[in-house]
């Protein structure tokens, strides 16, 4: 899998004024192929309708209580205004099931009239396993990048780079691709970008 990874390097570094150390930040972007389709499904129901009843209607979509991400109330009807409950779900399916899932949602919108399925968005994901694998593979390169840049700064300041004093890993960034449906790729293979950043402080001698 990693053979096809493209690792463009963007490296930012900063030399702090303290004489006891140099701090640099290394960054790498990794491209990954999408393997999952990510759906957000929003369903509005009467207050009398329980979550279990909603989930029973969504069973064919593979949605369970674990997919629930938010619950809100919305006003409905003329005065006096009543309230309805809106449930938001996120669900992930294999990429080759994107069309099947989209059609199943459209079918429910036509047949389950007591549930107002207000819409859905489709995104793509490389999957958590591939993301973590890329992170582990890129960490040694980030450390090498950081040390190389620290040595450049140290040489300019007539210092030598010593041992690592501290390491801070910034939250990884992840770019989801959100296509339209029916999805027709254009311009070549589809890829997603994950960014990894590491800030390292080296002791100086």
N, C-alpha and C positions, 0 to 999 in steps of 0.2 A: 504494500500500500504506500509505503513511504517513498518508493521510487518515483512516484508521480508528483510528489510534493514540490511546490515551487517556494523557495524561501528567500524572497527579496529582503534585504537587510536595510533597516533604517536605524542608525545608531546615534543617540544623543548623549553627550557627556558634559559634565560641569566640574570645574576645579574649584573647590572651596578654599578659602583663604587660610584655614588652619594648617599648621606645619606638620601636624601629627597624622594627617590622613588625606586621601583623595577619594571623592565620591563620584561615581559615574552611573549612568543609566543606559542599559542596553535594551533594544527592542527588535523583535523579529515578527514578521507577518508570515503566516503559513496558510496556503490554500488547500482546501479539502473538498472532495467531491460530496455532493448531497446524497444522503441515503434515506432520509425520512421526510415526509410531508407533515407539517404542523398546522393543525386546524384550531381556530377559536370559534366556538359555537355559543351563541347567546339565545336563551330561551326565556320567554315571559309567560307566566301562568297566573291564574287566580290565586288569591291568598289561601283559599280553601284547599288548593292542590298541594300535596306534600312533596318533599324532595324525592321520596321513594317512588311516588307516582310519576314524577317527571323522569326519573332515571329508568323506570320501566318502559317508558315510551321511547327512550333514546338507546335502548339496549342494542339494537342492530348496528349502532354506530360505535359500539365498544366503549361507551362512556359509562363511568362509574363515579362514585362519590370521591374517589381519589383524583379525578380530573377537575373537580370543582375548584375554581380560583377566586370567585367573588359572588356575593349575593347583594342585591339592591332592591329597593321598593320604588315604584314609579306610579304617578297619578294616572287615573284612567276614568274616562266617561265624563258626562256632564255633571253639573252641580246637583247634589253634593258629590264631590269627587271621591271615588273609591281608590284603593291601592291595589296594584298587582306586584308580583315578585319576579325579578329578573335574575336568572342564574347564568353565570359565565363559566364555560368549560374550555380547557385546553386538552387536545388529544393528538397523539402522534401515531402515524401509520407508515408502513414501508412506502417508499417513493412510488413503487409500481402499483400501489393501491390508491393513488391520488384521484384518479378518475372515478373509481368505484365509490370512494368515500364521498366525493362531491355529488355524485348522482344519488347516493343514499340520503344525503342531507336535503337535496332538492325534492326527493320523493316524500320525505317527512313533512316538508313545508306545505306540500299539497294535500296530504292525507290527515295529519294530526292538527285539525283546525282549532282544537281547544288549547293548543300550545302555539304561541306566536314565536316562531323561530325567525328572529329579526335579521340574521345575516351571519356570514362567516368569512374569515380571511384565511388564506392559505400561505404558508411560508415553507421554507426548506431548512433542514438541519443535517449536519454531518454525523450527528449522534454523539452522545457523551463519551463513549468508549474511544472513538477516533480523536475527539478533542483532547482527552486526557493523554492518549498515546503521543499526540503531537507535542503536548506540553512537556512530557518527560524527555522526549528526544531533543527538544530545542533548549532545555535548561543548560546542558553542558556547553552548548555553543554560545549562549548568552553570557555565561561566566568567562569563556575565552575572549569574547568580544569586549567585555568590561575590563578585563585585565590588560588587554592590548591597548585600549584607549587610555587606561590609567597610566601605563608605562610611557605613553607619548607625553602626557602632561607632566609626569614625574621627571622625565628626561629634560623637558624644557625648564623645569624648576630646579634642576640639578639634584634631584632626589631619586631614591630607589623605592620600588613598590615592594611591600612586605606581605604579611599574611592578611587574610580577610578579617576585617573587624566586625562587619555586620552585613546582612543580606535582607532585602525587603522585596517581596514579589507583589507587584501591583495586580489588581483584579484583571483577569484576562478579558479582552473584548472579543465580541463575536458578531459577525455580520450575517443576519438572516436574509436570504433572498426571498422576496415576495413577488411571485409571478401572477399573471392573470390566468383565468381558466376559461376555455380550454388552454392548457399550457403548451406552447410550441416554442422550443428553444431556438434561439437565433444567434448568429455571431459566434458559433463554436460551442464547445462543451461548457456546461454550467459549473461554476465553482464558488465556494464560500471562503471568506477570509477570517482567520482567527489571529488575534494579536497577543503577544506575550511580552511583558516588560519586567525587567529585573534591575533593582538599584543596589549597587554593591559599594561598600566603603572599605578601602584598603588602608592598612597602616603604611606609613612611609618611614624610610630610614635615612 
